[in-house]
Amino acid sequence: MRPSSTAISVVGVSLLLTFLAPVATALPQPQEKPSLDKAIQAMFAVHAFQQASISPDGKHVAWVESLSDPRKSESANSAIFIADLGTTTSPRRVSAGDGKTPYEEHDLAWSPDSKRVSFLSDARSHAQLQLFITGATAGPARQITHLRGFLSGPGWSPDGKSIAVLFTENATRAAGPLVAETPDEGVVSEDSVEQRLTLIDPITARVRQVSPSDLYVYEFDWAPDSKRLVVTAAHGNGDNNWYIASLFTIDANSSAMKALVEKPGMQIGAPRWSPDGTRIALIGGVMSDEAIVGGDIYSISIESGEINNLTSDMEASASWLTWSDAGSITFSGIADGRTAVAKLDLAANKINTLWTGEERVADIPYNSSLSLAKDGRSSAVVRQSFTQPPEVWVGPVGEWKQITHQNGGLHQAWGKSETLHWTTDAGIVQGWLTYPGDFDPTKKYPLVVRVHGGPSWATVPYWPVRTDFSMALPSQGYFLFQPNPRGSYGKGEKFTAANVKDWGYGDFRDVMAGVDAVMKTVPIDPQRLGITGWSYGGYMTMWAVTQTTRFHAAVAGAGIANLQSYYGQNKVDQSMIPFMGASVYDDPEVYFKSSPITFIKHARTPTLIAVGDSDGECPAPQSYEFWHALRTLGVSTRLVIYSHEGHHFANPAHSRDLIERAVAWFDQYLQPVT
């Protein structure tokens, strides 16, 4: 039973989206602001790095970097470069094309002998990725596959005789719920294509799908003897069932499967086989999205399937790991809003911190991670912070030297950022405060709170890109506060799980206590407070305006208004059960009590609402329902639906439009009249 009187039919939603899609470009644009243009330039012109990978022998580093201009293009053009760490020669571009034309080329993987590199490219098949292999130091790229569908994540077997990939045959889009969903039409079916573990012979190019056709494989790792692989996988829709994935082994020759852990009772990720072949290490916990792994480190016996938590008392969240040797695990993750790299000594049951810093360190998007050579010392990372745009760095952990200088011409358009701590009933909570670019301690300023998505995620220092619209605000005279309330990574798994069955209550208390802490630290005008966020942050924004009148303006991006109706609208309903304890059909009350729409008549805050029309995680009808309620109740509001956009925007023009609209909205309600 829904707590809202607003009914939205499938036909009605289709008509709504068709009608509102042009709104993103039809409304009048805000007046020109040179300072905002400078901030947008710093965010849009950043040269992105998707991956940095050191060769197993530690002599070379390869990376993937963007080629297309993010200010003008929504294409995914990227290129792969390899640098010889023993010389001063310029990096060599690796390509399946002519080495000059932009293509989509990424997902690189080193052969175990460090002599070859495999990668994915669409250079010879428009909009279709294929697997290629090239020499590490020279030679043309050789096409290995001629497949139709989506490929990702190639990984060489330890003996170098096979390459495993994840392959979704005849797929029409990239895997994952964050990209734009293909609209349903006609008879809606629950049938779905499956992402299968596929083995490829790098010499003969023979292709074999080894996982069953009714199983969706998310991740894999090779056994040290190259005879088996471990996978995380689940039956049914791939976007949805990662949340209930189990752990299996698959024989590389016979395809025989063995279940190691079925229904683990938590989300699992990053499985890694131990060097002696006896155990699997993985990360487990309460997680929000497949791309955002975090939690404790577990060890699982190959023989018995016994699972043990190795870091149950760790006050941090692991997001990446690898075995250093049979007795230790090197891992990285989030600790108190910072990135940390550490080594877990299994015999001593002790964690030794190798490095920590106020920055994001990653060789893949989202997760804090690095690439480690066989010596367990040499590494490659992509480093970035609030003051340092992303670049590739190489060296021993914590002793890295910068390899690339693609973003040397960028300059931050915001002020300094500092970490803050405050105490609530959840313990010590942490967040980041960014100052206005022209801060004057004799003046009072408006403050905007930006709540991160997830909720299992965290704000770690980063250089903002075009989708981080809130980071434009400090250039316009705002303080920006980004708290990591309970439910976030970085304080241990108990802290991350502290908002289970409690969305909007304890975490909101943490946020508001953080606002009070900020106001004691810097000169904030209490009559000029705003709040914003995307995804779970959009939900928290909707929740905030129904719980307090302290905020005088809000921008809710891809939010959730009604958890009861949301359960039946989104493409990832399995994600709700770990947080709510049951489905909406078994416990509707827990969904009702945490729904912003339940308390909508308390709302008074002017609220701008934005969402993509093809968002499968936080569907547009949720934003429409909230907008409809505010409008009916006479609260100032505006809804903007962006056409052909998923949970993450692909079109740079839409990103710029959202930045300008958000700034204009806060200016209208929070800046003093001059």
C-alpha positions in Angstrom: 0.0 0.0 0.0 1.4 3.4 -1.0 1.5 6.3 1.4 0.9 8.8 -1.4 -2.3 9.6 -3.2 -0.4 10.3 -6.5 -0.8 7.4 -8.9 1.5 7.3 -12.0 0.7 4.8 -14.7 3.2 3.4 -17.2 1.5 5.3 -20.0 1.4 8.5 -17.9 5.1 8.2 -17.2 5.9 7.8 -20.9 3.9 10.8 -21.8 5.5 12.8 -18.9 9.0 12.0 -20.0 8.2 12.8 -23.6 6.8 16.2 -22.6 9.4 17.2 -20.1 12.6 15.9 -21.9 13.1 19.2 -23.8 13.0 21.3 -20.6 16.7 20.8 -20.0 17.5 23.2 -22.9 14.2 25.2 -23.2 14.4 27.2 -20.0 16.2 30.5 -20.0 19.9 30.3 -19.1 21.4 32.2 -16.1 23.4 35.3 -16.8 27.1 35.0 -17.6 29.5 34.7 -14.6 33.2 34.7 -15.3 34.0 33.1 -11.9 31.6 30.3 -12.6 33.0 29.8 -16.1 36.4 29.5 -14.5 35.1 26.7 -12.1 33.4 24.9 -15.0 36.6 25.1 -17.0 38.5 23.5 -14.1 35.9 20.7 -13.8 35.3 20.1 -17.5 38.8 20.3 -18.9 40.3 17.8 -16.5 42.1 14.9 -18.4 40.7 11.7 -16.9 42.6 8.5 -16.2 40.6 5.3 -16.0 43.4 2.9 -15.1 47.1 2.7 -14.3 48.8 -0.7 -14.3 52.4 -1.6 -13.6 53.9 -4.6 -15.3 54.5 -7.7 -13.2 58.3 -7.2 -13.4 57.9 -3.6 -12.4 59.7 -2.2 -15.5 56.8 -0.7 -17.4 53.6 1.2 -16.5 50.6 1.4 -18.8 47.6 3.6 -18.4 44.3 4.6 -20.0 43.5 8.3 -20.5 40.7 10.2 -22.0 41.1 11.7 -25.5 37.8 13.4 -26.2 37.1 16.9 -25.0 34.6 16.6 -22.1 33.3 20.1 -22.8 32.1 19.2 -26.3 31.7 15.5 -26.6 29.8 12.7 -24.9 31.9 10.0 -26.6 34.0 7.6 -24.6 37.2 8.0 -26.6 40.3 7.0 -24.7 43.8 5.8 -25.4 46.4 3.5 -23.8 50.0 4.5 -23.2 53.0 2.5 -22.1 56.1 4.0 -20.5 59.5 2.3 -19.9 60.4 3.1 -16.3 64.1 2.5 -17.0 64.5 5.2 -19.7 63.5 8.8 -20.4 61.9 8.1 -23.7 58.4 9.3 -24.3 55.5 7.0 -23.6 54.3 4.9 -26.5 50.6 4.9 -27.5 49.2 1.4 -27.9 46.3 1.2 -30.4 44.4 -1.1 -32.6 44.0 1.8 -35.1 46.4 4.2 -36.7 47.6 5.7 -33.3 46.2 9.1 -34.2 42.4 8.7 -34.5 40.4 8.7 -31.3 38.8 5.3 -30.4 37.4 3.7 -27.3 40.4 1.7 -26.0 40.7 0.6 -22.4 40.7 -2.4 -20.0 44.4 -3.2 -20.3 46.0 -6.3 -18.8 49.6 -7.4 -18.6 50.7 -10.9 -19.5 52.4 -12.6 -16.5 55.8 -12.4 -18.3 55.4 -8.7 -18.8 56.0 -9.0 -22.5 52.5 -8.5 -23.8 49.5 -6.3 -23.1 45.9 -7.1 -23.9 43.2 -4.5 -24.2 39.8 -3.7 -25.6 39.2 -1.5 -28.6 36.5 -0.5 -31.1 39.0 0.7 -33.7 38.2 -2.0 -36.2 34.5 -2.5 -35.3 32.5 0.7 -34.9 30.8 0.7 -31.4 31.9 -2.9 -30.8 34.8 -3.6 -28.5 37.1 -6.5 -29.4 40.1 -8.0 -27.6 43.6 -7.1 -28.9 47.2 -8.1 -27.9 50.4 -6.1 -28.6 54.0 -6.3 -27.4 55.0 -4.3 -24.4 57.8 -2.5 -26.1 56.9 -2.7 -29.8 54.8 -4.3 -32.5 51.3 -3.9 -34.0 48.1 -4.9 -32.2 46.7 -8.2 -33.2 42.9 -8.7 -33.1 42.0 -11.8 -31.1 38.2 -11.8 -31.0 35.3 -11.2 -33.4 32.4 -11.2 -31.0 29.2 -9.3 -30.8 28.2 -7.9 -27.5 29.8 -6.3 -24.4 33.3 -7.3 -23.2 35.1 -6.2 -20.1 37.8 -6.9 -17.6 40.3 -9.2 -19.4 42.7 -11.1 -17.1 45.6 -13.4 -18.1 46.0 -16.8 -16.5 49.2 -17.2 -14.5 50.7 -19.6 -17.1 49.9 -17.0 -19.9 48.0 -19.6 -22.0 44.5 -18.1 -21.6 42.8 -14.7 -21.2 39.5 -14.6 -19.3 37.0 -11.9 -20.1 33.4 -11.1 -19.1 31.2 -11.3 -22.1 27.6 -10.4 -22.5 26.6 -11.7 -25.9 24.4 -9.4 -28.1 24.3 -6.8 -25.4 23.2 -3.3 -26.6 24.7 -1.3 -23.8 27.5 -1.4 -21.2 26.8 -3.5 -18.2 25.7 -1.9 -14.9 22.7 0.1 -13.5 24.5 3.4 -13.6 24.3 3.8 -17.4 21.1 4.8 -19.2 18.5 2.0 -19.3 17.0 0.8 -22.5 13.3 1.8 -22.3 10.8 -1.0 -21.9 8.2 -1.3 -24.6 5.7 -3.9 -25.7 5.4 -7.0 -23.5 7.9 -6.5 -20.6 9.8 -9.6 -19.9 11.9 -10.6 -16.9 14.3 -12.5 -19.2 17.8 -11.0 -19.3 21.1 -11.6 -21.2 23.8 -13.0 -19.0 27.4 -11.9 -18.6 29.5 -15.1 -18.9 33.0 -16.0 -18.0 34.7 -16.5 -21.4 38.2 -17.9 -22.0 40.3 -17.0 -25.0 43.5 -18.6 -26.3 45.9 -15.8 -27.1 47.6 -17.9 -29.8 44.8 -19.6 -31.6 42.1 -17.0 -30.7 39.7 -19.9 -29.7 36.8 -18.6 -27.6 35.0 -20.7 -25.0 32.2 -19.6 -22.7 32.8 -21.6 -19.5 30.2 -20.3 -17.1 26.6 -21.5 -17.5 24.1 -19.5 -19.6 21.8 -18.8 -16.7 24.5 -17.3 -14.5 25.6 -13.6 -14.5 29.3 -13.4 -13.5 30.5 -10.1 -12.0 34.2 -10.7 -11.1 36.8 -13.4 -11.4 40.3 -14.4 -10.4 42.6 -17.1 -11.6 43.9 -19.9 -9.4 47.7 -20.0 -9.2 47.9 -23.2 -11.2 45.7 -21.7 -14.0 43.3 -24.7 -13.8 40.4 -23.0 -12.0 38.9 -19.6 -11.5 36.9 -18.1 -8.7 33.9 -15.9 -9.5 31.2 -13.9 -7.9 27.9 -14.6 -9.7 24.2 -14.8 -9.4 21.2 -16.1 -11.4 18.8 -13.6 -13.0 19.1 -10.0 -14.0 22.7 -8.8 -13.7 22.1 -5.2 -12.8 19.9 -6.3 -9.9 21.4 -9.5 -8.4 24.9 -8.4 -7.6 23.6 -7.7 -4.2 22.9 -11.4 -3.6 25.9 -12.8 -5.5 27.5 -16.0 -4.3 31.0 -17.3 -4.7 31.9 -20.2 -7.0 34.9 -21.9 -8.5 34.9 -23.0 -12.2 37.1 -25.5 -13.8 38.8 -23.9 -16.8 38.7 -27.1 -18.8 35.5 -28.9 -17.9 33.5 -25.9 -16.8 32.5 -27.8 -13.6 31.3 -25.5 -10.9 31.6 -25.7 -7.1 29.7 -23.3 -4.7 32.1 -22.0 -2.1 29.7 -19.6 -0.4 26.0 -19.5 -1.3 23.8 -16.6 0.0 26.6 -15.1 2.1 24.2 -12.6 3.7 26.3 -9.7 2.6 27.5 -8.1 -0.6 30.9 -9.5 -1.7 33.5 -8.3 -4.1 37.2 -8.4 -5.2 37.8 -12.2 -4.8 41.5 -13.0 -4.9 43.1 -16.5 -4.9 46.0 -17.0 -2.4 49.4 -17.9 -3.8 49.3 -21.3 -2.2 45.9 -22.0 -3.7 44.2 -22.8 -0.4 42.1 -19.7 0.2 40.1 -16.9 -1.3 40.3 -13.4 0.1 37.5 -11.0 -0.6 35.7 -7.9 0.7 32.3 -8.2 2.3 29.9 -5.8 3.8 26.9 -3.5 3.3 27.4 -2.0 -0.1 25.4 0.3 -2.3 26.6 -0.4 -5.9 28.7 -2.9 -7.8 31.2 -0.2 -8.6 31.6 1.0 -5.0 33.1 -1.9 -3.0 33.8 -1.5 0.7 33.9 -3.5 3.9 35.9 -6.0 5.9 38.3 -8.6 4.5 37.3 -12.2 4.6 39.2 -15.5 4.1 37.4 -18.5 2.6 38.8 -22.0 2.6 38.8 -23.7 -0.8 38.4 -27.1 0.8 35.7 -26.5 3.4 34.1 -23.2 2.4 34.7 -21.9 5.9 34.6 -18.1 6.0 36.4 -15.9 8.5 36.4 -12.2 9.0 40.0 -11.1 9.2 39.4 -7.4 10.0 36.3 -7.4 12.3 37.6 -4.6 14.5 39.1 -2.4 11.6 38.0 1.2 11.8 38.3 1.6 8.0 36.7 0.2 4.9 38.7 -1.9 2.5 37.9 -1.4 -1.2 40.7 -3.3 -3.0 43.1 -6.1 -2.1 45.8 -8.5 -3.4 47.9 -11.2 -1.8 51.4 -10.0 -1.0 52.4 -13.6 -0.3 50.7 -16.6 1.3 50.8 -15.0 4.7 49.8 -11.4 4.0 47.4 -9.2 2.1 48.0 -5.7 0.8 44.8 -3.7 0.6 43.7 -0.1 0.2 40.5 1.7 1.3 39.0 4.6 3.1 39.9 5.5 6.6 38.4 8.6 8.3 37.7 10.3 5.0 41.3 9.6 3.7 42.8 7.0 1.5 45.0 4.4 3.2 47.2 1.5 2.0 48.0 -1.2 4.5 49.3 -4.8 4.8 47.4 -7.4 6.8 49.8 -9.9 8.5 47.7 -13.1 8.8 49.9 -14.9 11.3 50.1 -11.9 13.7 46.5 -10.8 13.0 47.9 -7.3 12.6 47.3 -4.4 10.2 50.4 -2.3 9.3 49.6 1.0 7.6 51.9 1.6 4.7 50.6 5.0 3.7 47.7 7.4 4.2 46.9 10.7 2.7 44.2 13.4 2.1 43.6 12.3 -1.4 42.0 9.7 -3.6 44.4 7.0 -4.9 43.0 4.6 -7.5 43.9 2.7 -10.6 40.2 2.3 -11.4 37.2 4.7 -10.9 35.5 5.0 -7.6 37.4 2.5 -5.5 40.6 3.4 -3.7 43.0 1.0 -5.3 46.5 0.5 -6.8 48.4 -1.8 -9.2 51.1 -3.8 -7.5 54.1 -5.6 -9.2 55.2 -9.1 -8.3 57.8 -7.8 -5.9 54.9 -6.4 -3.7 56.7 -3.1 -3.6 56.5 -1.3 -6.9 53.1 0.2 -7.7 51.2 2.4 -10.0 48.3 4.7 -9.0 46.2 7.6 -10.2 46.4 10.3 -7.5 44.1 13.3 -7.1 42.9 15.6 -4.3 41.0 18.9 -3.9 44.2 20.7 -5.0 45.8 18.2 -7.3 44.1 17.1 -10.5 44.6 13.4 -11.5 47.9 12.1 -12.8 49.7 8.7 -13.0 52.3 8.1 -10.4 54.7 5.1 -10.0 57.0 3.8 -7.3 57.0 2.1 -3.9 53.9 2.6 -1.9 53.9 6.2 -0.6 57.1 7.0 -2.5 55.5 7.6 -5.9 56.9 9.8 -8.6 54.7 11.5 -11.1 54.7 10.1 -14.6 52.1 12.1 -16.5 51.5 15.9 -16.6 48.3 16.1 -18.6 46.5 18.3 -16.2 49.3 20.7 -15.4 47.5 23.7 -16.8 44.4 23.4 -14.5 43.9 25.6 -11.5 41.4 25.1 -8.7 38.6 27.6 -8.6 37.6 26.9 -5.0 39.3 27.6 -1.7 41.1 25.4 0.7 39.5 22.2 2.1 39.9 20.9 5.6 38.7 17.9 7.6 36.3 18.3 10.5 35.2 16.0 13.2 32.2 16.1 15.6 30.6 13.7 18.0 27.1 12.2 17.8 25.4 9.1 19.2 27.2 7.2 16.4 30.6 8.2 17.7 33.1 10.5 16.0 31.9 11.6 12.6 34.1 13.2 9.9 33.5 15.5 6.9 35.1 17.9 4.5 34.7 21.7 4.4 35.7 23.6 1.3 36.1 27.4 1.7 34.9 30.0 -0.8 37.6 31.0 -3.3 37.7 34.6 -2.0 37.2 33.9 1.7 37.2 37.0 4.0 37.0 36.1 7.7 35.2 39.4 8.4 32.2 38.4 6.3 29.4 35.9 6.8 28.8 33.3 4.1 26.1 30.9 2.9 26.7 27.2 3.5 25.5 24.4 1.2 25.6 20.8 2.5 26.3 18.2 -0.1 25.4 14.6 1.0 27.2 11.9 -0.9 25.5 9.0 -2.7 25.4 5.4 -1.6 24.6 5.5 1.3 27.6 3.1 1.5 30.3 5.4 0.1 32.3 8.4 1.3 33.6 11.7 0.3 37.4 11.5 -0.1 39.4 14.5 -1.4 39.0 14.6 -5.2 39.4 16.9 -8.2 35.8 17.5 -9.3 34.7 16.6 -12.8 31.7 17.9 -14.7 29.2 15.7 -12.8 30.3 17.1 -9.4 28.0 20.2 -9.7 28.2 21.1 -6.1 32.0 21.9 -6.3 31.2 24.9 -8.4 29.5 26.6 -5.4 32.7 27.7 -3.6 33.7 29.7 -6.6 30.4 31.7 -6.1 31.0 32.6 -2.5 29.7 29.5 -0.7 31.1 27.2 1.9 30.6 23.6 0.8 30.3 21.0 3.6 30.5 17.3 2.6 29.8 15.0 5.7 30.4 11.3 6.0 27.5 10.3 8.3 26.8 6.9 9.6 26.2 4.5 6.7 29.4 5.8 5.1 32.7 4.0 4.5 35.7 4.9 6.5 34.9 4.1 10.1 34.5 0.3 10.0 31.7 -2.0 9.0 29.6 -1.3 12.2 29.5 2.3 11.3 28.6 1.5 7.7 25.7 -0.7 8.8 24.5 1.8 11.4 21.7 3.1 9.1 20.2 -0.3 8.3 16.4 0.0 8.8 17.1 3.6 9.8 17.4 5.7 6.6 16.9 9.4 7.3 17.1 9.3 11.0 20.5 8.7 12.5 22.4 9.7 9.4 20.3 12.9 9.3 21.2 13.7 12.9 24.9 13.2 12.0 24.5 15.7 9.1 22.7 18.3 11.2 25.2 18.0 14.0 27.9 18.5 11.4 26.2 21.7 10.2 26.3 23.0 13.8 30.0 22.1 14.1 30.8 24.0 10.9 28.9 27.1 12.1 31.1 27.1 15.2 34.2 26.9 13.1 33.7 29.5 10.3 31.4 32.5 9.8 28.1 31.2 8.4 24.9 33.1 8.1 22.2 30.7 9.6 19.6 32.2 7.3 21.5 31.1 4.2 21.8 27.4 4.6 21.2 25.0 1.6 21.4 21.3 1.0 22.0 19.2 -2.1 23.1 15.7 -3.2 22.7 13.0 -5.9 21.2 9.5 -5.6 21.2 8.8 -1.8 22.2 12.4 -1.5 19.2 13.3 -3.5 17.1 11.2 -1.1 18.6 12.9 1.9 17.9 16.3 0.3 14.2 15.4 -0.1 14.2 14.0 3.4 15.9 17.1 4.9 13.3 19.5 3.5 10.5 17.4 5.1 12.2 17.3 8.5 13.5 20.9 9.1 13.0 24.4 7.9 16.7 25.4 8.6 17.5 25.0 4.9 16.4 27.9 2.7 17.1 26.2 -0.6 17.7 22.7 -1.9 18.7 20.9 -5.1 17.7 17.2 -5.1 19.4 15.2 -7.8 18.1 11.7 -8.8 16.4 11.4 -5.4 13.9 8.9 -3.8 10.7 10.4 -2.6 8.6 7.3 -1.8 10.4 4.1 -0.8 7.3 2.1 -1.2 6.6 3.0 -4.8 10.4 3.1 -5.4 10.7 -0.6 -4.7 8.5 -1.5 -7.6 10.0 1.1 -10.0 13.7 0.8 -9.9 15.9 -1.8 -11.6 17.9 -2.7 -8.4 15.2 -3.6 -5.8 17.5 -6.3 -4.4 19.7 -3.5 -3.1 17.0 -2.5 -0.7 16.7 -5.7 1.3 20.1 -5.4 3.0 19.2 -1.9 4.1 15.6 -2.4 5.0 15.7 -6.0 6.3 12.9 -7.2 4.1 11.1 -6.5 0.8 8.4 -3.8 0.8 5.8 -6.5 0.5 6.9 -8.2 3.7 7.6 -5.0 5.8 6.0 -1.9 4.2 6.2 0.0 7.4 10.0 0.3 7.4 9.8 1.8 3.9 6.9 4.1 4.9 8.7 5.6 7.9 11.8 6.5 5.9 10.0 8.0 2.9 10.2 11.8 2.5 6.7 11.8 0.9 5.3 10.6 4.3 6.2 13.9 5.8 5.7 16.1 2.7 3.3 18.5 4.4 6.1 19.8 6.6 8.1 20.9 3.5 8.7 24.7 3.1 12.1 24.8 1.4 12.3 25.9 -2.3 13.6 22.8 -4.1 15.1 22.3 -7.6 14.8 18.7 -8.7 16.8 17.1 -11.5 17.0 13.5 -12.9 17.7 11.6 -16.1 14.8 10.1 -17.9 16.5 6.7 -18.3 17.7 6.4 -14.7 17.3 2.8 -13.6 18.6 3.3 -10.0 16.5 6.3 -9.1 13.8 6.5 -11.7 12.3 9.8 -12.8 8.8 9.1 -11.4 10.3 9.5 -7.9 11.4 13.0 -8.7 8.1 13.8 -10.4 6.2 12.6 -7.3 8.1 14.9 -5.0 7.8 17.8 -7.4 4.1 17.2 -7.8 3.6 17.2 -4.0 5.6 20.4 -3.5 3.8 22.2 -6.3 0.4 21.1 -4.9 1.4 22.4 -1.5 2.5 25.8 -2.8 6.2 25.3 -2.2 8.6 26.9 -4.7 9.9 24.1 -6.9 11.1 23.2 -10.4 11.7 19.8 -12.1 14.2 19.3 -14.9 14.3 15.9 -16.6 17.3 15.3 -18.9 16.7 13.2 -22.0 18.6 10.0 -22.7 20.5 10.2 -19.4 21.0 7.4 -16.8 22.1 7.7 -13.2 25.4 9.1 -14.4 25.0 11.9 -17.1 26.8 11.2 -20.4 26.1 14.5 -22.2 28.4 17.4 -21.2 25.8 19.9 -22.2 23.4 18.5 -19.6 26.1 18.6 -16.9 26.8 22.2 -17.6 23.1 23.0 -17.6 22.7 21.4 -14.2 25.7 23.3 -12.7 24.3 26.6 -13.9 20.8 25.8 -12.8 21.9 24.7 -9.3 24.1 27.8 -8.8 21.3 30.0 -10.0 18.8 28.3 -7.6 21.0 28.8 -4.6 21.8 32.3 -5.6 18.2 33.1 -5.8 17.4 32.0 -2.3 20.7 32.2 -0.4 22.6 35.1 -1.6 21.8 38.5 -0.1 20.0 41.1 -2.2 22.5 43.7 -3.5 
